[in-house]
């Protein structure tokens, strides 16, 4: 469910969730904390920041 990733600094999490694990996590976080993106540019900006 989680994959280790290279992080550029200590402030960046070294773990990321795989897409297969998203349905499992979704049951715990609740609808009010889920963000659905419909614009690729918004996703790109979030990934960069």
N, C-alpha and C positions, 0 to 999 in steps of 0.2 A: 504494500500500500504506500509506503514512503520510500523515496529514493534519495541517496546522498548525492549532493551536487557540489561542484567547486564554487566557493564563495570568494568574491574579491576582497572582502574585509570582514572583520569580526561582527559588524552590525547586520550582516546579511545572513539569514538562516541557511545552514548547510543541508537542510532537508526540504524536500518538496513532495507534495502528494501526487500520486499518479492518477490519471483520469479514471482508472478502474475503481479507485477508492473514493471518488467523489460521492456516489450514492450513499455510501456508508456514513461519511462525515455529514452529509446533508441532513440526515435524520437527527443529528445531535445539535446542529447550529440553529435550526429553525428558519422559517421563511423570511423573517425580518432582517436576517443577516446575510441573505443570499443576494448577490448582484448578478443580473443577467445582462450581458452586453449584446447589443445588436449592431454596433459600429466597430469595425476593425481598427480604426484609428484610435478609438478610446482604449481598446485592449493594448495596442502598441504602446501608448503613453503610460499605461499602468505598469506594463512589463519593464519599461525603461526606468521609471521612477521607483 
